[in-house]
Amino acid sequence: MTYALITGASKGIGKAIAEELASRRIHLLLVARDAALLQELSQTLHQQYQIEANFLALDLATPNAVQELNNWIETHHYRIHILVNNAGYGLSGPFTDYTIDEHKAMMQVNMTVPVELTATLLPQLKANQPSYVLNIVSSAAYQSVPGLTTYAASKSFMLSFSRGLRYELRNKGVSVTAVSPGSTDTGFAARAKVGTKGLKAAEKVNMTPKAVAAIAVKAMFAKKAEVITGFINQLGAFLVWLFPKKLAEKTAAGIYELD
């Protein structure tokens, strides 16, 4: 029996991806901070789809989080053929509003943990083919975003990492897909402390987690390299490429109330 491992699985896009995979009769390993939400989700998916859905409550921002996660995997002899690196969050506002420890914690969850977890599980993924790595990135990966400076940089890193890793694994039986959602109806904005302008801008182009998850899972199984969800987000990424970077940065600064 093989499993899909999903980080940040208790709500939002991660939960929707879990539901999408469960509907395809794929067994699940769910990881997030909230044990109560994970237990409820695992029980629901087990009952509804007759799959195994096991969970581990773990804060990925803590030191040695990946080691703890891998110990759990090895102790239970779980075999993994899908890795979904979904956990992540942002800090909105001027860079100096946050301590270096707050920036480092976010960078660990957004970058270090996905890289470390991918490296740890690659031997399993190669052994349990066909296998997949699905990295949930962000439309913010395509430009610098004043007001989300460190977050956008972390997502740019993940996009580049996904592209490079995909090429390296092209003949190894492991497909890597990067999916970049734009504004999605999740708790991201609240945790990032996005201002009024940012919230209003997001509301105009919001997608549901279910819609994003359906696109992401379909792209993963189709072995696509890279997908931006939603036409508006695709257009935005194109315009950022087309127009001067300074203009894109000034526009973003206005949305995040830095002007």
Long-range contacts (C-beta under 8 A, 24 or more apart in sequence): 1-27, 1-52, 1-79, 2-27, 2-79, 2-80, 2-81, 2-82, 2-128, 3-27, 3-28, 3-29, 3-52, 3-54, 3-78, 3-79, 3-80, 3-81, 3-82, 4-28, 4-29, 4-80, 4-81, 4-82, 4-83, 4-84, 5-29, 5-31, 5-73, 5-78, 5-80, 5-82, 5-83, 5-84, 5-121, 6-30, 6-31, 6-84, 6-86, 7-31, 7-32, 7-60, 7-84, 7-85, 7-86, 7-87, 7-113, 7-114, 7-117, 8-32, 8-60, 8-86, 8-87, 8-88, 8-136, 9-38, 9-41, 9-55, 9-84, 9-86, 10-34, 10-37, 10-38, 10-41, 11-37, 11-186, 11-187, 12-184, 12-186, 12-187, 12-188, 12-209, 13-86, 13-136, 13-181, 13-184, 13-186, 13-209, 13-212, 13-213, 13-216, 14-84, 14-86, 14-87, 14-136, 15-41, 15-209, 16-208, 16-209, 16-210, 16-212, 16-213, 16-214, 17-84, 17-86, 17-134, 17-136, 17-213, 17-216, 17-217, 18-45, 18-53, 19-45, 19-210, 19-213, 20-210, 20-213, 20-214, 20-216, 20-217, 21-82, 21-217, 22-48, 22-49, 22-51, 22-53, 23-49, 24-217, 25-49, 25-50, 25-51, 26-51, 26-82, 27-51, 27-52, 27-53, 28-52, 28-53, 28-54, 29-54, 29-55, 29-56, 29-73, 29-78, 29-80, 30-54, 30-55, 30-56, 31-55, 31-56, 31-58, 31-60, 31-69, 31-87, 32-57, 32-58, 32-87, 33-57, 33-58, 33-59, 33-60, 54-78, 60-87, 60-108, 60-109, 60-113, 61-105, 61-106, 61-108, 61-109, 65-108, 65-113, 66-113, 66-116, 66-117, 66-120, 69-117, 70-120, 70-121, 73-121, 79-124, 79-127, 79-128, 80-121, 80-124, 80-125, 80-128, 80-131, 81-124, 81-125, 81-128, 81-129, 81-130, 81-131, 81-132, 82-131, 82-132, 82-133, 82-134, 82-220, 83-117, 83-118, 83-121, 83-125, 83-131, 83-132, 83-133, 83-134, 84-134, 84-136, 85-113, 85-114, 85-117, 85-118, 85-133, 85-134, 85-135, 85-136, 85-158, 86-134, 86-136, 87-113, 87-114, 88-136, 88-138, 88-154, 88-155, 89-151, 89-188, 89-191, 89-192, 90-140, 90-148, 90-151, 90-188, 90-191, 90-192, 91-148, 91-150, 91-151, 91-192, 91-193, 92-147, 92-148, 92-151, 92-189, 92-192, 92-193, 92-194, 92-195, 92-198, 92-256, 93-147, 93-193, 93-195, 93-256, 94-147, 94-258, 95-149, 95-150, 103-150, 106-150, 106-151, 106-154, 107-150, 107-154, 110-151, 110-154, 110-155, 110-157, 110-158, 111-154, 111-157, 111-158, 111-161, 114-158, 114-161, 115-161, 118-165, 122-174, 125-174, 126-172, 126-173, 126-174, 129-173, 129-174, 130-173, 130-175, 131-173, 131-174, 131-175, 132-174, 132-175, 132-176, 132-177, 132-220, 132-221, 132-223, 133-162, 133-165, 133-174, 133-175, 133-176, 133-177, 134-177, 134-179, 134-216, 134-217, 134-220, 135-161, 135-162, 135-176, 135-177, 135-178, 135-179, 136-179, 136-181, 136-216, 137-162, 137-178, 137-179, 137-180, 138-180, 138-181, 138-182, 139-180, 139-181, 139-182, 139-228, 139-233, 139-236, 139-237, 141-180, 142-180, 142-228, 142-236, 142-237, 142-240, 142-241, 143-240, 143-245, 143-248, 143-249, 143-252, 144-245, 144-248, 144-249, 144-252, 145-249, 145-252, 145-256, 146-249, 146-252, 146-253, 146-256, 146-258, 147-198, 147-252, 147-253, 147-255, 147-256, 147-257, 147-258, 148-192, 148-252, 148-256, 151-192, 155-180, 159-226, 162-225, 162-226, 163-225, 163-226, 166-225, 175-220, 175-223, 176-225, 177-216, 177-219, 177-220, 177-223, 177-224, 177-225, 177-226, 177-227, 178-225, 178-226, 178-227, 179-212, 179-215, 179-216, 179-219, 179-220, 179-226, 179-227, 179-228, 179-229, 180-226, 180-227, 180-228, 180-229, 180-233, 180-237, 181-207, 181-212, 181-216, 181-229, 181-230, 181-233, 182-207, 182-228, 182-229, 182-230, 182-232, 182-233, 182-236, 183-207, 184-208, 184-209, 184-212, 185-209, 194-256, 195-256, 195-257, 196-257, 197-254, 197-255, 197-256, 197-257, 198-255, 198-256, 198-257, 201-255, 205-230, 205-232, 205-233
